[in-house]
Amino acid sequence: MRPVLQATHIEKSFNVQNIRTRALIDVTVDICRAEFTLMIGPSGCGKSTLLAILSGMSSPDQGAVHVGSFNLSELTDEQRDLFRLKYCGFIFQGFNLFPALTALEQVQVPLDYMNIPEDEARERALLALDHVGLSKRKHLRPAEMSGGEKQRVAIARAIVKRPVILFADEPTSALDSENGRNVIEILRATAKETGTAVLCVSHDMRLLSKADRVLQMEDGRLLRDERPNAVSQSTERDVP
Ligand SMILES: Nc1ncnc2c1ncn2[C@@H]1O[C@H](COP(=O)(O)OP(=O)(O)OP(=O)(O)O)[C@@H](O)[C@H]1O
């Protein structure tokens, strides 16, 4: 497995009212292309903090995150924003859709930010909606969609950029089991078919059997790093 992201000796603490919480303690981990990696662990063990650091949304107190030739700690805030825009996709538990936009418009938004010409953006957005099985629902606004459909639009919006890494934070927790399974199958297929590295944080133990790799966190440490199922590698994506 070729890692696309390497994080070494990550430390992160928070101080609140003179109480120091060590959220991450000496975490070293890499994330590989074409794999669906699941990060699990009890509430408060540091999963979201690690996801934020790996995606450049927050900085570690110590340690480094390398993605391709980028050392995230050496980038300015603006460079980090650009890095995320170009190479990372994000899916959140709350979908984060714009109420006024149709499914198609939601998916085109990141491509507009990337200055992709309108015609190409529309074509790519339609393909992404097709990938999540929603091409026939492209004119619907969030208020007209089910939770599962909204999450699939959010996935289409994340993958339309063709990200090298896709970060998903509790993507199934607001969904019933059937929609949850559907979303996980789409994330797995995205990893296999496009070579994207998918890192998914979840409490949902049903996902364990679907993961290529399981990272188990506890009390700020990475306790277990296993690949329970054999994996075949497909198309590979790189950060230059
Ligand atoms: N901004 C913050 N300020 C203070 N403490 C924080 C902050 N963010 C996280 N923490 C603390 O760091 C620890 C790790 O939190 P984190 O949110 O990463 O855990 P988690 O595993 O994602 O939890 P959950 O599964 O409940 O979302 C917790 O003790 C939390 O209270």
The ligand as an SDF file (V2000), in Angstrom:
LIG
                    3D

 31 33  0  0  0  0  0  0  0  0999 V2000
  -11.7100   22.8860   20.9550 N   0  0  0  0  0  0  0  0  0  0  0  0
  -11.5310   22.1620   22.0440 C   0  0  0  0  0  0  0  0  0  0  0  0
  -11.3290   22.7590   23.2410 N   0  0  0  0  0  0  0  0  0  0  0  0
  -11.1140   22.0270   24.3300 C   0  0  0  0  0  0  0  0  0  0  0  0
  -11.0670   20.6750   24.3750 N   0  0  0  0  0  0  0  0  0  0  0  0
  -11.2660   20.0320   23.2180 C   0  0  0  0  0  0  0  0  0  0  0  0
  -11.5070   20.7320   22.0040 C   0  0  0  0  0  0  0  0  0  0  0  0
  -11.6730   19.8270   21.0090 N   0  0  0  0  0  0  0  0  0  0  0  0
  -11.5470   18.6170   21.5990 C   0  0  0  0  0  0  0  0  0  0  0  0
  -11.3020   18.7330   22.9020 N   0  0  0  0  0  0  0  0  0  0  0  0
  -11.0710   17.6400   23.8520 C   0  0  0  0  0  0  0  0  0  0  0  0
  -10.1270   16.7530   23.2670 O   0  0  0  0  0  0  0  0  0  0  0  0
  -10.5030   15.4030   23.4760 C   0  0  0  0  0  0  0  0  0  0  0  0
  -10.6780   14.6990   22.1300 C   0  0  0  0  0  0  0  0  0  0  0  0
  -11.8350   15.2630   21.5100 O   0  0  0  0  0  0  0  0  0  0  0  0
  -12.3450   14.7800   20.0620 P   0  0  0  0  0  0  0  0  0  0  0  0
  -13.4880   15.6580   19.6980 O   0  0  0  0  0  0  0  0  0  0  0  0
  -11.2040   14.7090   19.1430 O   0  0  0  0  0  0  0  0  0  0  0  0
  -12.8530   13.3040   20.3920 O   0  0  0  0  0  0  0  0  0  0  0  0
  -13.7130   12.3130   19.4860 P   0  0  0  0  0  0  0  0  0  0  0  0
  -13.0740   10.9750   19.6030 O   0  0  0  0  0  0  0  0  0  0  0  0
  -13.8720   12.8740   18.1200 O   0  0  0  0  0  0  0  0  0  0  0  0
  -15.1030   12.3440   20.2450 O   0  0  0  0  0  0  0  0  0  0  0  0
  -16.5930   12.1060   19.6630 P   0  0  0  0  0  0  0  0  0  0  0  0
  -16.6100   10.6890   19.1680 O   0  0  0  0  0  0  0  0  0  0  0  0
  -17.4630   12.2960   20.8560 O   0  0  0  0  0  0  0  0  0  0  0  0
  -16.8240   13.1200   18.5920 O   0  0  0  0  0  0  0  0  0  0  0  0
  -11.7650   15.4270   24.3260 C   0  0  0  0  0  0  0  0  0  0  0  0
  -11.3980   15.2790   25.6670 O   0  0  0  0  0  0  0  0  0  0  0  0
  -12.3320   16.8030   24.0560 C   0  0  0  0  0  0  0  0  0  0  0  0
  -13.0590   17.2780   25.1860 O   0  0  0  0  0  0  0  0  0  0  0  0
  1  2  1  0
  2  3  1  0
  2  7  2  0
  3  4  2  0
  4  5  1  0
  5  6  2  0
  6  7  1  0
  6 10  1  0
  7  8  1  0
  8  9  2  0
  9 10  1  0
 10 11  1  0
 11 12  1  0
 11 30  1  0
 12 13  1  0
 13 14  1  0
 13 28  1  0
 14 15  1  0
 15 16  1  0
 16 17  2  0
 16 18  1  0
 16 19  1  0
 19 20  1  0
 20 21  2  0
 20 22  1  0
 20 23  1  0
 23 24  1  0
 24 25  2  0
 24 26  1  0
 24 27  1  0
 28 29  1  0
 28 30  1  0
 30 31  1  0
M  END
$$$$
